């Protein structure tokens, strides 16, 4: 997964959270400005969370692909 696709998925997740929180707050009686602020907070939190999870997942997958694992060098301390 490329960096561009990770950013795009994070923005989509943030916009989805913004939409749900904004309209949910507005329907339940919050004022327009406070609904907008809550939506921005949701965008930031869920967009950042999605970005961090996808970056970590991509880093783990690239490490596996390169052969770096926990068992690397396990027999180096044994004598011949």
ABEGO torsion letter per residue (X at the ends): XBAAAAAAAAAAAAAAAAAAAAAAAAAAGBBAAAAAAAAAAAAAAAAAAAAAAAAAAAAAAAAAAAGBBAABGAAAABBX
